[in-house]
Amino acid sequence: MKAATCRTKMKMTMKMTKITFPYLCWASTRRRPSALEDLEEKVRSSRRHRRNSLHHTQMLESQMKTVKGELEGTLDHLQELRDVLRRSQQKAEERKAAMEKMAAGLM
């Protein structure tokens, strides 16, 4: 409830009867610590969430570095295998050409 609305209602009630004024003052002051506690809990919750988010981010960054390292190692290994395959294919073509040359010489 807005403060101005609360004050207006309190004034109207005071005019009707003077007995209810202490109760209204107590009720309005009773809500303030509750609102303050709610805000404090929101702050604590926000801080917890921020800490958890930071921890989660750090974990993900660590995993990302690990995966990046593994990918770099895999890429290097694949390039080595590609070079081995090219050399093998080149040697196979040379042997084939030599076999054809020998077969032509025997005829």
Secondary structure, DSSP 8 states (H G I E B T S, - for coil): --HHHHHHHHHHHHHH-SSHHHHHHHHHHHHHHHHHHHHHHHHHHHHHHHHHHHHHHHHHHHHHHHHHHHHHHHHHHHHHHHHHHHHHHHHHHHHHHHHHHHHHHH-
